[in-house]
Amino acid sequence: MTYPEQLTELIEDFKSIADRMERLEYVFDLASEVNELPEAEWNDSTRIQGCQSEAHVRVDVEDNTVHLYAGADSKLVQGLMGILTIAIDQQPVETAQSLTPDFAVEMGILNSLSPSRSNGFRNMFDKVMKELSGVE
């Protein structure tokens, strides 16, 4: 699959990090990539079900461009949201909809996470894709 340029660069960055702890540190750094969803806007419709942390995401589409807003009470989860932000935010709807969670496998991040965090990332991805599925 051909990924957007910024996602390809992120995958290459992760592939170049052999140490599991360094990968996790990089995930923490990516928390700053998130377009913040203020806590005042966290509600049941933005909640990511099945995430071990309190995590929320909102997807807006304007002029066929995806805008992703997210927030979490965990810096690690916020960093995982940063990965999704890099992958999806500012992309045309069709590009975002064509993504699969395989990119996370390809970058090797999922095997650096606990099973529950890995599952939470998948739930986050699935919620974003569900939100995009209603977009024409």
N, CA, C and O atoms as CSV, one atom per row, in Angstrom:
chain,resi,resn,atom,element,x,y,z
A,1,MET,N,N,0.836,-1.185,0.000
A,1,MET,CA,C,0.000,0.000,0.000
A,1,MET,C,C,0.881,1.248,0.000
A,1,MET,O,O,1.946,1.272,0.616
A,2,THR,N,N,0.428,2.259,-0.685
A,2,THR,CA,C,1.132,3.531,-0.693
A,2,THR,C,C,0.540,4.410,0.395
A,2,THR,O,O,-0.665,4.660,0.420
A,3,TYR,N,N,1.394,4.872,1.290
A,3,TYR,CA,C,0.946,5.708,2.395
A,3,TYR,C,C,1.223,7.173,2.094
A,3,TYR,O,O,2.079,7.496,1.270
A,4,PRO,N,N,0.482,8.071,2.779
A,4,PRO,CA,C,0.823,9.493,2.679
A,4,PRO,C,C,2.283,9.699,3.112
A,4,PRO,O,O,2.804,8.949,3.937
A,5,GLU,N,N,2.925,10.711,2.553
A,5,GLU,CA,C,4.351,10.942,2.783
A,5,GLU,C,C,4.720,11.014,4.263
A,5,GLU,O,O,5.708,10.412,4.685
A,6,GLN,N,N,3.935,11.745,5.050
A,6,GLN,CA,C,4.282,11.910,6.462
A,6,GLN,C,C,4.157,10.583,7.225
A,6,GLN,O,O,4.891,10.351,8.186
A,7,LEU,N,N,3.232,9.715,6.801
A,7,LEU,CA,C,3.102,8.411,7.446
A,7,LEU,C,C,4.264,7.503,7.026
A,7,LEU,O,O,4.795,6.764,7.855
A,8,THR,N,N,4.655,7.551,5.774
A,8,THR,CA,C,5.808,6.773,5.304
A,8,THR,C,C,7.053,7.155,6.104
A,8,THR,O,O,7.819,6.287,6.524
A,9,GLU,N,N,7.249,8.459,6.312
A,9,GLU,CA,C,8.401,8.926,7.091
A,9,GLU,C,C,8.331,8.418,8.531
A,9,GLU,O,O,9.348,8.025,9.100
A,10,LEU,N,N,7.136,8.426,9.118
A,10,LEU,CA,C,6.975,7.940,10.491
A,10,LEU,C,C,7.277,6.442,10.581
A,10,LEU,O,O,7.933,5.990,11.519
A,11,ILE,N,N,6.799,5.685,9.609
A,11,ILE,CA,C,7.072,4.244,9.591
A,11,ILE,C,C,8.580,4.012,9.527
A,11,ILE,O,O,9.111,3.173,10.254
A,12,GLU,N,N,9.270,4.754,8.657
A,12,GLU,CA,C,10.726,4.614,8.541
A,12,GLU,C,C,11.420,5.003,9.846
A,12,GLU,O,O,12.380,4.354,10.261
A,13,ASP,N,N,10.932,6.062,10.488
A,13,ASP,CA,C,11.503,6.463,11.785
A,13,ASP,C,C,11.401,5.313,12.791
A,13,ASP,O,O,12.379,4.983,13.462
A,14,PHE,N,N,10.232,4.714,12.891
A,14,PHE,CA,C,10.043,3.619,13.853
A,14,PHE,C,C,10.885,2.405,13.486
A,14,PHE,O,O,11.446,1.749,14.364
A,15,LYS,N,N,10.977,2.103,12.200
A,15,LYS,CA,C,11.781,0.953,11.772
A,15,LYS,C,C,13.256,1.130,12.123
A,15,LYS,O,O,13.974,0.150,12.319
A,16,SER,N,N,13.702,2.375,12.203
A,16,SER,CA,C,15.113,2.637,12.500
A,16,SER,C,C,15.425,2.541,13.994
A,16,SER,O,O,16.590,2.601,14.388
A,17,ILE,N,N,14.399,2.393,14.820
A,17,ILE,CA,C,14.594,2.298,16.271
A,17,ILE,C,C,14.470,0.834,16.679
A,17,ILE,O,O,13.379,0.265,16.643
A,18,ALA,N,N,15.573,0.235,17.062
A,18,ALA,CA,C,15.570,-1.189,17.406
A,18,ALA,C,C,15.124,-1.439,18.847
A,18,ALA,O,O,14.514,-2.469,19.137
A,19,ASP,N,N,15.421,-0.513,19.739
A,19,ASP,CA,C,15.154,-0.707,21.155
A,19,ASP,C,C,13.690,-0.406,21.496
A,19,ASP,O,O,13.171,0.660,21.165
A,20,ARG,N,N,13.038,-1.356,22.158
A,20,ARG,CA,C,11.624,-1.219,22.529
A,20,ARG,C,C,11.371,0.021,23.375
A,20,ARG,O,O,10.392,0.730,23.145
A,21,MET,N,N,12.226,0.294,24.339
A,21,MET,CA,C,12.032,1.448,25.212
A,21,MET,C,C,12.195,2.762,24.433
A,21,MET,O,O,11.483,3.729,24.701
A,22,GLU,N,N,13.107,2.800,23.492
A,22,GLU,CA,C,13.274,4.003,22.662
A,22,GLU,C,C,12.036,4.233,21.801
A,22,GLU,O,O,11.624,5.372,21.580
A,23,ARG,N,N,11.447,3.140,21.317
A,23,ARG,CA,C,10.206,3.273,20.548
A,23,ARG,C,C,9.108,3.876,21.410
A,23,ARG,O,O,8.378,4.763,20.967
A,24,LEU,N,N,8.994,3.395,22.637
A,24,LEU,CA,C,7.974,3.935,23.534
A,24,LEU,C,C,8.241,5.407,23.847
A,24,LEU,O,O,7.305,6.202,23.925
A,25,GLU,N,N,9.498,5.770,24.024
A,25,GLU,CA,C,9.836,7.179,24.253
A,25,GLU,C,C,9.417,8.022,23.059
A,25,GLU,O,O,8.925,9.138,23.223
A,26,TYR,N,N,9.611,7.493,21.867
A,26,TYR,CA,C,9.214,8.208,20.660
A,26,TYR,C,C,7.694,8.391,20.621
A,26,TYR,O,O,7.199,9.447,20.225
A,27,VAL,N,N,6.959,7.354,21.035
A,27,VAL,CA,C,5.492,7.459,21.101
A,27,VAL,C,C,5.109,8.601,22.043
A,27,VAL,O,O,4.235,9.405,21.719
A,28,PHE,N,N,5.759,8.675,23.207
A,28,PHE,CA,C,5.481,9.767,24.141
A,28,PHE,C,C,5.713,11.120,23.464
A,28,PHE,O,O,4.920,12.045,23.638
A,29,ASP,N,N,6.790,11.235,22.698
A,29,ASP,CA,C,7.099,12.491,22.000
A,29,ASP,C,C,6.008,12.867,20.999
A,29,ASP,O,O,5.757,14.049,20.767
A,30,LEU,N,N,5.369,11.878,20.415
A,30,LEU,CA,C,4.348,12.135,19.397
A,30,LEU,C,C,3.042,12.661,19.982
A,30,LEU,O,O,2.148,13.060,19.236
A,31,ALA,N,N,2.924,12.665,21.286
A,31,ALA,CA,C,1.727,13.227,21.930
A,31,ALA,C,C,1.527,14.680,21.518
A,31,ALA,O,O,0.398,15.169,21.473
A,32,SER,N,N,2.621,15.364,21.219
A,32,SER,CA,C,2.532,16.778,20.834
A,32,SER,C,C,1.937,16.976,19.439
A,32,SER,O,O,1.611,18.104,19.070
A,33,GLU,N,N,1.789,15.913,18.666
A,33,GLU,CA,C,1.230,16.005,17.314
A,33,GLU,C,C,-0.303,16.099,17.308
A,33,GLU,O,O,-0.909,16.442,16.293
A,34,VAL,N,N,-0.908,15.792,18.442
A,34,VAL,CA,C,-2.365,15.720,18.526
A,34,VAL,C,C,-2.989,17.112,18.487
A,34,VAL,O,O,-2.519,18.038,19.149
A,35,ASN,N,N,-4.056,17.239,17.699
A,35,ASN,CA,C,-4.908,18.426,17.747
A,35,ASN,C,C,-5.825,18.210,18.950
A,35,ASN,O,O,-6.698,17.342,18.928
A,36,GLU,N,N,-5.626,18.986,19.970
A,36,GLU,CA,C,-6.270,18.742,21.263
A,36,GLU,C,C,-7.788,18.875,21.196
A,36,GLU,O,O,-8.321,19.872,20.709
A,37,LEU,N,N,-8.465,17.855,21.693
A,37,LEU,CA,C,-9.906,17.901,21.927
A,37,LEU,C,C,-10.068,18.279,23.393
A,37,LEU,O,O,-9.753,17.474,24.269
A,38,PRO,N,N,-10.552,19.489,23.681
A,38,PRO,CA,C,-10.647,19.931,25.077
A,38,PRO,C,C,-11.501,18.981,25.918
A,38,PRO,O,O,-12.494,18.434,25.438
A,39,GLU,N,N,-11.104,18.795,27.167
A,39,GLU,CA,C,-11.849,17.897,28.056
A,39,GLU,C,C,-13.319,18.275,28.153
A,39,GLU,O,O,-14.168,17.405,28.345
A,40,ALA,N,N,-13.626,19.544,28.026
A,40,ALA,CA,C,-15.018,19.995,28.088
A,40,ALA,C,C,-15.864,19.377,26.972
A,40,ALA,O,O,-17.090,19.320,27.077
A,41,GLU,N,N,-15.206,18.913,25.902
A,41,GLU,CA,C,-15.908,18.296,24.770
A,41,GLU,C,C,-15.896,16.768,24.818
A,41,GLU,O,O,-16.443,16.113,23.931
A,42,TRP,N,N,-15.271,16.198,25.859
A,42,TRP,CA,C,-15.276,14.747,26.008
A,42,TRP,C,C,-16.669,14.313,26.430
A,42,TRP,O,O,-17.224,14.849,27.389
A,43,ASN,N,N,-17.237,13.347,25.720
A,43,ASN,CA,C,-18.551,12.819,26.073
A,43,ASN,C,C,-18.672,11.397,25.541
A,43,ASN,O,O,-17.721,10.855,24.979
A,44,ASP,N,N,-19.831,10.803,25.717
A,44,ASP,CA,C,-20.005,9.412,25.285
A,44,ASP,C,C,-19.810,9.224,23.789
A,44,ASP,O,O,-19.358,8.164,23.353
A,45,SER,N,N,-20.145,10.241,22.993
A,45,SER,CA,C,-20.000,10.076,21.540
A,45,SER,C,C,-18.540,10.191,21.086
A,45,SER,O,O,-18.196,9.724,20.000
A,46,THR,N,N,-17.680,10.807,21.902
A,46,THR,CA,C,-16.266,10.914,21.537
A,46,THR,C,C,-15.408,9.842,22.206
A,46,THR,O,O,-14.255,9.646,21.821
A,47,ARG,N,N,-15.956,9.150,23.198
A,47,ARG,CA,C,-15.196,8.152,23.966
A,47,ARG,C,C,-14.795,6.965,23.101
A,47,ARG,O,O,-15.584,6.471,22.295
A,48,ILE,N,N,-13.564,6.518,23.280
A,48,ILE,CA,C,-13.079,5.313,22.605
A,48,ILE,C,C,-13.362,4.140,23.534
A,48,ILE,O,O,-12.734,3.991,24.582
A,49,GLN,N,N,-14.315,3.317,23.132
A,49,GLN,CA,C,-14.699,2.155,23.928
A,49,GLN,C,C,-13.578,1.116,23.899
A,49,GLN,O,O,-12.940,0.913,22.866
A,50,GLY,N,N,-13.345,0.470,25.018
A,50,GLY,CA,C,-12.356,-0.588,25.077
A,50,GLY,C,C,-10.941,-0.099,25.296
A,50,GLY,O,O,-9.999,-0.891,25.269
A,51,CYS,N,N,-10.779,1.199,25.513
A,51,CYS,CA,C,-9.458,1.746,25.795
A,51,CYS,C,C,-9.283,1.767,27.305
A,51,CYS,O,O,-10.188,2.173,28.033
A,52,GLN,N,N,-8.138,1.336,27.771
A,52,GLN,CA,C,-7.921,1.228,29.207
A,52,GLN,C,C,-7.814,2.609,29.863
A,52,GLN,O,O,-8.024,2.734,31.070
A,53,SER,N,N,-7.493,3.639,29.088
A,53,SER,CA,C,-7.443,5.012,29.586
A,53,SER,C,C,-8.718,5.740,29.182
A,53,SER,O,O,-9.514,5.238,28.388
A,54,GLU,N,N,-8.893,6.916,29.733
A,54,GLU,CA,C,-9.971,7.789,29.288
A,54,GLU,C,C,-9.467,8.438,28.002
A,54,GLU,O,O,-8.549,9.257,28.037
A,55,ALA,N,N,-10.062,8.075,26.870
A,55,ALA,CA,C,-9.576,8.543,25.569
A,55,ALA,C,C,-10.757,8.932,24.698
A,55,ALA,O,O,-11.790,8.264,24.676
A,56,HIS,N,N,-10.571,10.040,23.978
A,56,HIS,CA,C,-11.653,10.585,23.168
A,56,HIS,C,C,-11.111,11.049,21.826
A,56,HIS,O,O,-9.967,11.489,21.714
A,57,VAL,N,N,-11.969,10.939,20.805
A,57,VAL,CA,C,-11.590,11.387,19.467
A,57,VAL,C,C,-12.823,11.950,18.761
A,57,VAL,O,O,-13.939,11.453,18.915
A,58,ARG,N,N,-12.582,12.994,17.989
A,58,ARG,CA,C,-13.635,13.570,17.145
A,58,ARG,C,C,-13.057,13.754,15.753
A,58,ARG,O,O,-11.929,14.219,15.589
A,59,VAL,N,N,-13.841,13.385,14.759
A,59,VAL,CA,C,-13.422,13.516,13.369
A,59,VAL,C,C,-14.356,14.505,12.688
A,59,VAL,O,O,-15.574,14.326,12.688
A,60,ASP,N,N,-13.778,15.542,12.112
A,60,ASP,CA,C,-14.548,16.497,11.318
A,60,ASP,C,C,-14.043,16.413,9.883
A,60,ASP,O,O,-12.872,16.116,9.646
A,61,VAL,N,N,-14.926,16.673,8.935
A,61,VAL,CA,C,-14.528,16.725,7.524
A,61,VAL,C,C,-15.008,18.050,6.962
A,61,VAL,O,O,-16.182,18.403,7.064
A,62,GLU,N,N,-14.075,18.770,6.370
A,62,GLU,CA,C,-14.400,20.046,5.741
A,62,GLU,C,C,-13.696,20.089,4.386
A,62,GLU,O,O,-12.487,19.871,4.303
A,63,ASP,N,N,-14.445,20.367,3.340
A,63,ASP,CA,C,-13.897,20.404,1.979
A,63,ASP,C,C,-13.125,19.128,1.643
A,63,ASP,O,O,-12.032,19.179,1.078
A,64,ASN,N,N,-13.715,17.981,2.002
A,64,ASN,CA,C,-13.147,16.653,1.740
A,64,ASN,C,C,-11.808,16.412,2.444
A,64,ASN,O,O,-11.057,15.516,2.059
A,65,THR,N,N,-11.510,17.209,3.475
A,65,THR,CA,C,-10.267,17.057,4.232
A,65,THR,C,C,-10.611,16.643,5.660
A,65,THR,O,O,-11.491,17.227,6.294
A,66,VAL,N,N,-9.906,15.631,6.153
A,66,VAL,CA,C,-10.145,15.108,7.499
A,66,VAL,C,C,-9.426,15.965,8.537
A,66,VAL,O,O,-8.265,16.336,8.365
A,67,HIS,N,N,-10.142,16.269,9.614
A,67,HIS,CA,C,-9.568,16.977,10.762
A,67,HIS,C,C,-9.806,16.092,11.977
A,67,HIS,O,O,-10.948,15.797,12.328
A,68,LEU,N,N,-8.726,15.676,12.610
A,68,LEU,CA,C,-8.798,14.749,13.739
A,68,LEU,C,C,-8.444,15.492,15.019
A,68,LEU,O,O,-7.410,16.154,15.100
A,69,TYR,N,N,-9.314,15.375,16.018
A,69,TYR,CA,C,-9.096,15.985,17.334
A,69,TYR,C,C,-9.167,14.871,18.366
A,69,TYR,O,O,-10.042,14.007,18.298
A,70,ALA,N,N,-8.248,14.891,19.317
A,70,ALA,CA,C,-8.204,13.785,20.272
A,70,ALA,C,C,-7.678,14.256,21.624
A,70,ALA,O,O,-7.085,15.328,21.748
A,71,GLY,N,N,-7.912,13.427,22.620
A,71,GLY,CA,C,-7.385,13.703,23.950
A,71,GLY,C,C,-7.459,12.453,24.801
A,71,GLY,O,O,-8.323,11.599,24.601
A,72,ALA,N,N,-6.543,12.354,25.752
A,72,ALA,CA,C,-6.500,11.190,26.638
A,72,ALA,C,C,-5.891,11.598,27.964
A,72,ALA,O,O,-5.186,12.603,28.058
A,73,ASP,N,N,-6.172,10.804,28.989
A,73,ASP,CA,C,-5.593,11.084,30.305
A,73,ASP,C,C,-4.254,10.369,30.496
A,73,ASP,O,O,-3.678,10.404,31.583
A,74,SER,N,N,-3.765,9.727,29.443
A,74,SER,CA,C,-2.490,9.009,29.477
A,74,SER,C,C,-1.592,9.549,28.367
A,74,SER,O,O,-2.008,9.672,27.215
A,75,LYS,N,N,-0.362,9.866,28.734
A,75,LYS,CA,C,0.582,10.395,27.734
A,75,LYS,C,C,0.880,9.343,26.662
A,75,LYS,O,O,1.053,9.692,25.494
A,76,LEU,N,N,0.943,8.071,27.038
A,76,LEU,CA,C,1.184,7.020,26.046
A,76,LEU,C,C,0.029,6.959,25.046
A,76,LEU,O,O,0.256,6.890,23.838
A,77,VAL,N,N,-1.191,6.983,25.540
A,77,VAL,CA,C,-2.355,6.953,24.643
A,77,VAL,C,C,-2.386,8.211,23.785
A,77,VAL,O,O,-2.717,8.149,22.601
A,78,GLN,N,N,-2.044,9.346,24.376
A,78,GLN,CA,C,-1.975,10.590,23.618
A,78,GLN,C,C,-0.931,10.448,22.492
A,78,GLN,O,O,-1.139,10.953,21.389
A,79,GLY,N,N,0.175,9.771,22.768
A,79,GLY,CA,C,1.189,9.530,21.746
A,79,GLY,C,C,0.682,8.625,20.634
A,79,GLY,O,O,0.988,8.847,19.463
A,80,LEU,N,N,-0.092,7.607,20.994
A,80,LEU,CA,C,-0.698,6.744,19.973
A,80,LEU,C,C,-1.673,7.544,19.121
A,80,LEU,O,O,-1.795,7.321,17.916
A,81,MET,N,N,-2.365,8.482,19.768
A,81,MET,CA,C,-3.248,9.378,19.020
A,81,MET,C,C,-2.429,10.268,18.085
A,81,MET,O,O,-2.888,10.627,17.001
A,82,GLY,N,N,-1.216,10.620,18.511
A,82,GLY,CA,C,-0.327,11.396,17.653
A,82,GLY,C,C,0.021,10.638,16.381
A,82,GLY,O,O,0.113,11.225,15.303
A,83,ILE,N,N,0.215,9.320,16.513
A,83,ILE,CA,C,0.480,8.484,15.330
A,83,ILE,C,C,-0.707,8.549,14.375
A,83,ILE,O,O,-0.537,8.726,13.169
A,84,LEU,N,N,-1.918,8.402,14.930
A,84,LEU,CA,C,-3.115,8.480,14.086
A,84,LEU,C,C,-3.269,9.860,13.465
A,84,LEU,O,O,-3.688,9.985,12.314
A,85,THR,N,N,-2.933,10.890,14.223
A,85,THR,CA,C,-3.016,12.256,13.697
A,85,THR,C,C,-2.101,12.412,12.494
A,85,THR,O,O,-2.511,12.949,11.465
A,86,ILE,N,N,-0.871,11.949,12.617
A,86,ILE,CA,C,0.076,12.029,11.496
A,86,ILE,C,C,-0.456,11.244,10.297
A,86,ILE,O,O,-0.302,11.674,9.153
A,87,ALA,N,N,-1.079,10.102,10.556
A,87,ALA,CA,C,-1.572,9.239,9.478
A,87,ALA,C,C,-2.792,9.811,8.770
A,87,ALA,O,O,-2.940,9.639,7.560
A,88,ILE,N,N,-3.671,10.490,9.509
A,88,ILE,CA,C,-5.008,10.796,8.984
A,88,ILE,C,C,-5.315,12.287,8.865
A,88,ILE,O,O,-5.975,12.701,7.912
A,89,ASP,N,N,-4.850,13.098,9.814
A,89,ASP,CA,C,-5.224,14.512,9.835
A,89,ASP,C,C,-4.741,15.222,8.568
A,89,ASP,O,O,-3.618,15.009,8.110
A,90,GLN,N,N,-5.597,16.054,8.021
A,90,GLN,CA,C,-5.302,16.858,6.828
A,90,GLN,C,C,-5.228,16.030,5.537
A,90,GLN,O,O,-4.763,16.519,4.507
A,91,GLN,N,N,-5.683,14.793,5.601
A,91,GLN,CA,C,-5.697,13.948,4.403
A,91,GLN,C,C,-7.064,14.041,3.721
A,91,GLN,O,O,-8.069,14.302,4.381
A,92,PRO,N,N,-7.103,13.829,2.415
A,92,PRO,CA,C,-8.408,13.699,1.760
A,92,PRO,C,C,-9.144,12.496,2.356
A,92,PRO,O,O,-8.521,11.516,2.765
A,93,VAL,N,N,-10.454,12.581,2.398
A,93,VAL,CA,C,-11.260,11.511,2.994
A,93,VAL,C,C,-10.910,10.153,2.385
A,93,VAL,O,O,-10.765,9.169,3.110
A,94,GLU,N,N,-10.775,10.095,1.064
A,94,GLU,CA,C,-10.511,8.819,0.392
A,94,GLU,C,C,-9.176,8.221,0.845
A,94,GLU,O,O,-9.064,7.008,1.018
A,95,THR,N,N,-8.180,9.064,1.034
A,95,THR,CA,C,-6.866,8.588,1.493
A,95,THR,C,C,-6.981,8.024,2.896
A,95,THR,O,O,-6.462,6.944,3.177
A,96,ALA,N,N,-7.657,8.745,3.778
A,96,ALA,CA,C,-7.823,8.286,5.167
A,96,ALA,C,C,-8.611,6.983,5.206
A,96,ALA,O,O,-8.256,6.065,5.946
A,97,GLN,N,N,-9.669,6.895,4.419
A,97,GLN,CA,C,-10.503,5.693,4.411
A,97,GLN,C,C,-9.769,4.476,3.863
A,97,GLN,O,O,-10.139,3.344,4.174
A,98,SER,N,N,-8.745,4.687,3.062
A,98,SER,CA,C,-8.020,3.569,2.461
A,98,SER,C,C,-7.001,2.941,3.423
A,98,SER,O,O,-6.481,1.856,3.161
A,99,LEU,N,N,-6.723,3.623,4.524
A,99,LEU,CA,C,-5.746,3.092,5.484
A,99,LEU,C,C,-6.287,1.878,6.224
A,99,LEU,O,O,-7.487,1.762,6.475
A,100,THR,N,N,-5.384,0.991,6.560
A,100,THR,CA,C,-5.713,-0.141,7.430
A,100,THR,C,C,-4.743,-0.073,8.608
A,100,THR,O,O,-3.728,0.619,8.524
A,101,PRO,N,N,-5.029,-0.769,9.693
A,101,PRO,CA,C,-4.099,-0.735,10.826
A,101,PRO,C,C,-2.770,-1.437,10.539
A,101,PRO,O,O,-1.900,-1.498,11.409
A,102,ASP,N,N,-2.610,-1.963,9.332
A,102,ASP,CA,C,-1.357,-2.619,8.967
A,102,ASP,C,C,-0.155,-1.690,9.090
A,102,ASP,O,O,0.963,-2.148,9.327
A,103,PHE,N,N,-0.380,-0.382,8.929
A,103,PHE,CA,C,0.755,0.538,9.031
A,103,PHE,C,C,1.372,0.484,10.427
A,103,PHE,O,O,2.583,0.648,10.571
A,104,ALA,N,N,0.553,0.257,11.455
A,104,ALA,CA,C,1.075,0.163,12.822
A,104,ALA,C,C,1.894,-1.111,13.001
A,104,ALA,O,O,2.886,-1.120,13.729
A,105,VAL,N,N,1.479,-2.177,12.341
A,105,VAL,CA,C,2.241,-3.424,12.361
A,105,VAL,C,C,3.560,-3.209,11.636
A,105,VAL,O,O,4.619,-3.626,12.106
A,106,GLU,N,N,3.482,-2.552,10.482
A,106,GLU,CA,C,4.671,-2.306,9.669
A,106,GLU,C,C,5.711,-1.471,10.429
A,106,GLU,O,O,6.913,-1.704,10.303
A,107,MET,N,N,5.245,-0.508,11.208
A,107,MET,CA,C,6.200,0.333,11.952
A,107,MET,C,C,6.728,-0.386,13.184
A,107,MET,O,O,7.703,0.063,13.788
A,108,GLY,N,N,6.097,-1.502,13.568
A,108,GLY,CA,C,6.600,-2.296,14.678
A,108,GLY,C,C,6.203,-1.770,16.046
A,108,GLY,O,O,6.763,-2.188,17.060
A,109,ILE,N,N,5.245,-0.862,16.083
A,109,ILE,CA,C,4.878,-0.270,17.367
A,109,ILE,C,C,3.991,-1.205,18.195
A,109,ILE,O,O,4.081,-1.213,19.422
A,110,LEU,N,N,3.149,-1.982,17.542
A,110,LEU,CA,C,2.197,-2.799,18.302
A,110,LEU,C,C,2.888,-3.840,19.174
A,110,LEU,O,O,2.411,-4.142,20.268
A,111,ASN,N,N,4.016,-4.398,18.700
A,111,ASN,CA,C,4.701,-5.390,19.530
A,111,ASN,C,C,5.557,-4.734,20.610
A,111,ASN,O,O,6.193,-5.426,21.406
A,112,SER,N,N,5.576,-3.388,20.640
A,112,SER,CA,C,6.247,-2.673,21.727
A,112,SER,C,C,5.261,-2.320,22.840
A,112,SER,O,O,5.654,-1.824,23.896
A,113,LEU,N,N,3.978,-2.582,22.594
A,113,LEU,CA,C,2.927,-2.222,23.546
A,113,LEU,C,C,2.408,-3.448,24.267
A,113,LEU,O,O,2.564,-4.574,23.795
A,114,SER,N,N,1.789,-3.221,25.420
A,114,SER,CA,C,1.091,-4.312,26.095
A,114,SER,C,C,-0.112,-4.695,25.235
A,114,SER,O,O,-0.571,-3.885,24.429
A,115,PRO,N,N,-0.629,-5.914,25.391
A,115,PRO,CA,C,-1.802,-6.317,24.599
A,115,PRO,C,C,-2.989,-5.361,24.767
A,115,PRO,O,O,-3.704,-5.088,23.803
A,116,SER,N,N,-3.203,-4.851,25.986
A,116,SER,CA,C,-4.346,-3.958,26.183
A,116,SER,C,C,-4.133,-2.616,25.483
A,116,SER,O,O,-5.089,-2.042,24.961
A,117,ARG,N,N,-2.896,-2.102,25.462
A,117,ARG,CA,C,-2.608,-0.844,24.753
A,117,ARG,C,C,-2.701,-1.053,23.241
A,117,ARG,O,O,-3.201,-0.189,22.520
A,118,SER,N,N,-2.222,-2.193,22.771
A,118,SER,CA,C,-2.312,-2.512,21.358
A,118,SER,C,C,-3.777,-2.591,20.930
A,118,SER,O,O,-4.148,-2.086,19.870
A,119,ASN,N,N,-4.596,-3.221,21.749
A,119,ASN,CA,C,-6.026,-3.320,21.490
A,119,ASN,C,C,-6.674,-1.934,21.527
A,119,ASN,O,O,-7.559,-1.642,20.723
A,120,GLY,N,N,-6.238,-1.083,22.451
A,120,GLY,CA,C,-6.755,0.275,22.537
A,120,GLY,C,C,-6.452,1.072,21.273
A,120,GLY,O,O,-7.290,1.836,20.794
A,121,PHE,N,N,-5.237,0.883,20.733
A,121,PHE,CA,C,-4.881,1.556,19.482
A,121,PHE,C,C,-5.829,1.112,18.368
A,121,PHE,O,O,-6.311,1.929,17.583
A,122,ARG,N,N,-6.083,-0.182,18.312
A,122,ARG,CA,C,-6.993,-0.712,17.278
A,122,ARG,C,C,-8.401,-0.145,17.457
A,122,ARG,O,O,-9.058,0.194,16.473
A,123,ASN,N,N,-8.870,-0.037,18.705
A,123,ASN,CA,C,-10.191,0.538,18.958
A,123,ASN,C,C,-10.239,2.003,18.528
A,123,ASN,O,O,-11.243,2.472,17.992
A,124,MET,N,N,-9.151,2.708,18.767
A,124,MET,CA,C,-9.035,4.108,18.359
A,124,MET,C,C,-9.123,4.213,16.832
A,124,MET,O,O,-9.885,5.019,16.298
A,125,PHE,N,N,-8.341,3.395,16.148
A,125,PHE,CA,C,-8.342,3.374,14.686
A,125,PHE,C,C,-9.743,3.049,14.174
A,125,PHE,O,O,-10.249,3.722,13.275
A,126,ASP,N,N,-10.371,2.019,14.744
A,126,ASP,CA,C,-11.701,1.598,14.302
A,126,ASP,C,C,-12.733,2.706,14.494
A,126,ASP,O,O,-13.604,2.894,13.645
A,127,LYS,N,N,-12.641,3.442,15.607
A,127,LYS,CA,C,-13.591,4.542,15.852
A,127,LYS,C,C,-13.438,5.616,14.781
A,127,LYS,O,O,-14.431,6.120,14.258
A,128,VAL,N,N,-12.198,5.965,14.456
A,128,VAL,CA,C,-11.958,6.986,13.429
A,128,VAL,C,C,-12.526,6.505,12.084
A,128,VAL,O,O,-13.178,7.274,11.378
A,129,MET,N,N,-12.283,5.252,11.736
A,129,MET,CA,C,-12.773,4.719,10.462
A,129,MET,C,C,-14.297,4.666,10.452
A,129,MET,O,O,-14.917,4.921,9.419
A,130,LYS,N,N,-14.903,4.340,11.584
A,130,LYS,CA,C,-16.372,4.319,11.654
A,130,LYS,C,C,-16.918,5.721,11.427
A,130,LYS,O,O,-17.909,5.898,10.718
A,131,GLU,N,N,-16.275,6.715,12.025
A,131,GLU,CA,C,-16.707,8.107,11.836
A,131,GLU,C,C,-16.579,8.496,10.367
A,131,GLU,O,O,-17.439,9.199,9.835
A,132,LEU,N,N,-15.515,8.046,9.709
A,132,LEU,CA,C,-15.297,8.392,8.304
A,132,LEU,C,C,-16.204,7.610,7.364
A,132,LEU,O,O,-16.424,8.028,6.227
A,133,SER,N,N,-16.728,6.489,7.821
A,133,SER,CA,C,-17.545,5.654,6.934
A,133,SER,C,C,-18.843,6.350,6.528
A,133,SER,O,O,-19.412,6.036,5.483
A,134,GLY,N,N,-19.308,7.278,7.335
A,134,GLY,CA,C,-20.539,7.997,7.010
A,134,GLY,C,C,-20.314,9.195,6.116
A,134,GLY,O,O,-21.264,9.889,5.754
A,135,VAL,N,N,-19.050,9.451,5.751
A,135,VAL,CA,C,-18.717,10.618,4.944
A,135,VAL,C,C,-18.742,10.236,3.467
A,135,VAL,O,O,-18.188,9.211,3.070
A,136,GLU,N,N,-19.370,11.048,2.686
A,136,GLU,CA,C,-19.420,10.805,1.231
A,136,GLU,C,C,-18.237,11.439,0.565
A,136,GLU,O,O,-18.094,11.350,-0.655
